[in-house]
Amino acid sequence: MTESIKDIVARYRQGAIANSDISDPKKANRGAKQLHACYKILRESEEGREALIGLMDDPEPSIRCWASAHSLQWKPDSARRSLEALRDSKGHYSITAEMTLKEYDNGRLKFDY
């Protein structure tokens, strides 16, 4: 049975939240691997890309940061605004958002691994 977009998005969200657990590096790394695997599936369809774009408004900053970074290639203006808001918030993800924008602007942001 093929997994639904809704289920993949749920696993992406879980991975992003797990990745934000800096107290447990193994858990954080597993979360990053999980959300990247979900991203690779979601990017392949219009419905999946739209789901990622929708996560740029998620109330959870870790999800918003990852989804915005992943959406830069499809919705650069919206994704940039989301990352700039995270950067300017001076919250937990401000440095991550700042570095994501810097790497994107310099053409070095890649998710093909």
C-alpha positions in Angstrom: 0.0 0.0 0.0 1.3 3.4 -0.9 1.7 5.9 1.8 -0.5 9.0 1.5 0.9 12.5 1.3 -0.8 13.2 4.6 1.1 10.4 6.3 4.4 11.5 4.7 3.8 15.0 5.9 3.1 13.7 9.4 6.5 11.8 9.4 8.2 14.9 8.0 6.8 16.9 10.9 7.9 14.3 13.4 11.4 14.2 12.0 11.7 18.0 12.1 10.6 18.0 15.8 13.0 15.2 16.6 15.8 17.0 14.8 15.3 20.0 17.1 16.1 17.9 20.3 19.7 19.2 20.9 19.9 17.3 24.1 19.9 14.0 22.2 22.2 14.1 19.1 21.3 10.5 18.0 17.6 11.4 18.1 18.3 14.6 16.3 20.2 12.8 13.6 17.5 10.2 13.2 15.0 13.0 12.8 17.1 14.7 10.1 17.3 11.4 8.2 13.6 10.8 8.5 12.5 14.3 7.4 15.0 14.2 4.5 13.6 10.9 3.3 10.1 12.4 3.4 11.3 15.5 1.6 12.7 13.3 -1.2 9.2 11.8 -1.7 7.2 15.0 -1.3 9.3 16.9 -3.8 8.4 14.5 -6.6 4.7 15.5 -6.9 2.8 18.8 -7.1 0.7 17.7 -4.2 3.8 16.9 -2.1 5.4 20.2 -3.0 2.2 22.1 -2.0 2.2 20.2 1.3 5.8 21.3 2.0 4.9 24.9 1.0 2.0 24.7 3.4 4.3 23.8 6.3 6.0 27.1 6.0 3.2 28.4 8.2 3.4 25.7 10.8 3.4 27.0 14.4 6.4 24.8 15.2 9.6 26.7 14.3 11.6 23.6 13.5 9.0 22.5 11.0 8.7 26.0 9.6 12.5 26.4 9.2 12.9 23.0 7.4 9.9 23.5 5.1 11.0 27.0 4.2 14.5 25.8 3.3 13.1 23.0 1.2 10.6 25.3 -0.5 13.1 27.9 -1.6 13.3 26.2 -5.0 9.6 26.5 -5.6 8.4 29.5 -3.7 11.6 31.6 -3.1 9.8 34.8 -2.1 7.5 33.2 0.4 10.2 30.9 1.7 12.7 33.8 2.1 10.1 35.8 4.1 9.5 32.8 6.4 13.2 32.3 6.9 13.8 36.1 7.5 11.0 36.1 10.1 12.7 33.2 11.9 16.1 34.9 11.6 14.7 38.2 13.0 12.9 36.4 15.8 16.2 35.9 17.7 14.7 32.5 18.7 16.2 29.1 18.6 16.2 29.0 14.8 17.4 32.5 14.0 21.0 31.4 13.3 19.9 28.4 11.3 17.6 30.5 9.2 20.3 33.1 8.7 22.8 30.5 7.5 20.2 28.8 5.3 19.6 32.2 3.5 23.3 32.8 3.2 24.0 29.4 1.7 21.0 29.8 -0.7 22.1 33.3 -1.8 25.6 31.9 -2.5 24.2 29.0 -4.5 25.5 26.4 -2.1 22.2 25.2 -0.5 21.6 21.6 -1.8 19.3 18.8 -0.7 20.4 16.2 -3.3 22.0 13.7 -0.9 
